């Protein structure tokens, strides 16, 4: 099986879907030049400028135009450049694309994908490094997807583009250059289906995005001491595949939840609540959470590393729940 980076896998998915369906188009800032991650570079020459639309710097306009196109039969893929910038369009996301179908009594669909480059990269600082997934998991009517591998990214975004729902598709910036095996043949990954990245029996580690890879590294380290950690990647945060999560908890009886977002009010807190509600009797220790400190992401790389979860933090959390 060939290997692609996540950026290459996403680009391939966009090309395939634009080739397959003339209703699919891209909209956002600097798409024709490919800035800042190169995924859309050259697509205007391949598909024409009417299907790769460069816009003024207005996230509200990008999402508002995408909504109008979606409810009239098109399939827009909107690009936020950085997920942080969606704050400039919260009315369009929260009060419009999430609610249109409900407010029109199911008479319209909203088949649009909002690509959200998320998370930290060294030195990107407070305005370009946030992890805001939990905000949108809280909003009924939105699908929230967060792949951790090139294959997952390709299979999931193709499913999202073909669907009928508005999707916030989070792409961790540190993963764009990470390579992995991607099938050459056509494939789709259904939404709401988690993936067990590593089987284990002593503890369940639920991790998202870039944190999946840190969790796998932590599991490798602990295996040298005879500790067997199971790593579960939700892939889709809304809807969450609760049954895969609960099944793992019933097997291991201990849980560590790892995410890059600031800890207070993060997605992991909701997962911990569901576990407490549904499978509490299977827990041999309290759920332990590993997340970023509740501060803005610093510009200084050493300070950034101090704020964000590291492999050592995950190892320590696993050892803690195993002692309880």
N, C-alpha and C positions, 0 to 999 in steps of 0.2 A: 504494500500500500504506500502511495506517495506521501510525502510530508509537505505541509504548508504552514506558514505563519498564520496567526489569527487574522491579521490584516489581509493576507492573500485569500484566505477562506471567505472572508466577508465580501471582498471585491468579487470573487468568483460567483458567490451567491447572488449579488446584485446584478451581475452580467447575465446570469442564467435566467433570473426572474424578469428582467427587462426584455430579454430575447423572447421569452415564453409568452409574456402578457404585455401588449402595447399600452395597457392602462397604468402600468407601473412607471413612476417617474421619481426623480430625486429633486429635492428642494432644500436650499440652505445657503450659507455664506461660504464663498471661496471654493465651491465644489469643483469647478472646472480646473482650478489649479491644484486641487488635491490637498490643500492646506487644512489642518496641520499634520495629518497622519498618512496622506498619500493614497487613501483607499479609493477615492473617486477620480483621481487624475486620469485624463484621457478618455473618460466615458462620454464627455460631450462630443468629442470627435467621432466616437463609435455610434452613438445613438441620436445625436443632434442636440442643439441647444434648447429645443423646446421640451426635452425630457431630462435635462440636467440644468436646473434653474438656479442661477446665482441671484441672491436677493440682497437688498440693503441690510445693514446691521440692525435687525429688528426681529428678535425671537418671537414676539407676539404676532408679527405679520406672517412669519414662516408657519407657525402652528395654526393661525387663523385661516390662512390660505389653504393649508393642508386639509383642515376640517371641511371647508367648502368643497374642495375637490373630492374628498372621500365620500361625502353624502350625495354627491351627484354622479358617482360611479367610477371615479378614478381610484388609484391605489398609491398614494404618496408615501415616500420614504423621506422623512424630514431629518435633517442633521443639526444637532445642537452645538457642534464644535466642541464644547465642553459642557458636561451635565450641569455644572454650576450655573450656566447662563439661562437655564429653564426658569430660574426665579423671575426673570423679566417677562415671563408669559404664564404665570400661575393661573390667572383668570381663564385663559384659553384652555389650559390643561384640566384644571379642577372643575370649573363651572361650565365648560362647553364640551370638549371631546368626551369627557367621562359621563356626561349627563344627557347628551342629545338623544340617544336612542330611547332612554327612559322617558324623557319629556315629550317625545313624539309618539309615545305608545308603541314602540317597536316598528314604526313605519320606515325608519332609515337605519342603515348600518354605518359604521365608521371604520372602514378598513384602512387604517394608517399605522405606520411604524415610526416612532420617534427614536432615532439613534442617539445614545447618551454616553459619550466617552467620560468615564468616571474614575474616581480614585486618585491616589497620589502617584506622582513621579518626582524624582529628586529635584527639589528646588522650585517646584511649580507654585508653591505658596498658597495662601488662604483662599484666593478667588478661583483657583484652577485645580483643586485637590480634594474636594468634598465627596462624601459618599451619602447620597440623599435618597437611597432606594426606599427607606421606610416611609417617607412622606407619601409616596404614591401607592404603596401597598395598602395604606389607610383609606384610599379613595375608591369606593365602589364604582365599577364600570371600567376600570383600567386593568390591563394585563401588565405584569412586571416580570421581565426576563433578564437573567444575569448569567451568561455562559462563562465557563472557565477554560475551555479548550477550543482549538480551531474547528474540530469536527462538530462540537456542540454549537458553536457560533453559527456555522453554515447551516446545519440542519434546522436550528431553531428560527433563524431569521427568515428562511424560506417558508417555514410554516406560518410565521407571523404575517409575511407579505400576502400570503394566500388566504388569510383568515378574514373575519368580518369585524374584528374588535380593534380598538385603539390599544397599541402596545408601546410601553416604554422599554426600550431594548438597551440595557446597560452593558457597556463594553469597557473593561478595565484597561487603562492605558498601558500598564506594564505588560499586558498580555499580547499586545499587537505584534511584537517581534518574537513571541514564543512560538515554536513550531511543534506540530504534532501530526499524527496520522489522520488523513482525511480520505474517505472513499472516493473513487473516481466516478462511480455510478451515482445516479440520482438517489437522494435519500432525504427524508423529512423526520424531524423529531417532534412528537406531540407535546403540546404545552401541558404543564401540570404533571410531569413525570420526572422524578428525581433520579439521580444516578449514583450508585455506590461505587466510588472511585477506588476503594480498597476495602476488602473484607476483613473483619476482625471480630473478636469475641469479648474483650475486656472493657471497652469504652467506645461510645459513639461520638464521633467528632463531626458536627454539622458546620460546614464552612461554605462561603460564597466567594465567587470571583477569584481574585489573586490569592485570597486566603486559603483557597483549596490547595494550592501548591505548597504553601507554608505548612498546612496541616499534614500533607503527605510527607514532607520532609521531617516533621516532628514524629510522625508514625514510624518512619524509617529509623530514626535515632532510638526511639523507645523499643523497637523490635530487638535491638541488641541486648536489651535487658529482659527480654522475654515478655514484653507488654504488647498485646495485640489490639491495635486501634482500628476501628472501622471508620472510614471517611465517607460521609454522605454529602453530595453536592445537590442542593435543591434544583438548580438550574432555572426553575421558574418560581418566583417568590409569590406571585399572585396569578393563578391559584397555586397554593403549595400542595405538593404530594404528601399529605399528612400520613398516609398509610405506610409509605416507605420509611418515613422518619420513625413512626411509632413501632413498626416491626423491628427496626434496628434497636430501639430503646428496650423493647421486650427481650431482646437477645442479650444485650450487654449490661443493662441495668444501671449504666452510668452515662452522663452526657456532658460534653463540652461544646459550646456554640462559639464559633469564631467569625468575626466580621471586621471590616476596616472602618466602619462608621463609628462616630462618637457613641459611647456606650449608652447614655441615657436616652430612652425612647427608641432605640434602634430595632431593626427587624428581629434580631435574636431575642429580644425581650418578649415579643409576641410568640415566637416559637416556644420559648420556655414556658409561657403561660398555657399554650395548647398542650404541651407535654404534661404540665401539672394537672390540667383538667381531665385529660384522657387516659394517661398511663402512669399516674402518680404511684400506684401500688406496685409498679415494676421497678421503681427507682430505689437503689441502695445508697444513694448519696444525693445531696442537692445538685441541681443543674448548675454548672459553672460557665460563666461567660467571659470571653476574651474579646476586647474591642479597643478602639482608640480612646485616648483620654478626652475628656470633655473640654477641649480647647480648639481654637482654629489651628489649621495645619501650618506649622512654621515654614519660613523660607530656608532657614539654616538646615542643611542635611543632617547634622548630628541631632539637632532638636527634633526634626521631623521623625527620625528613627526612634527617638525617645517617646514620641507621642503615639506612634502607630504600633500595632501588634507585631511582634517578632516571633520567630520559631521558638526561641527560648521561653517566651510567655506561654505558648501552647503546651510545650513540654511540661512546664511547671503546673499548669492547670490540670493536665491529665494526671500527673503524679498526685496532685491534691485530691482529686475525686477518688482516686484509687486507695488513698489512705483512709477515707471516710467510711 
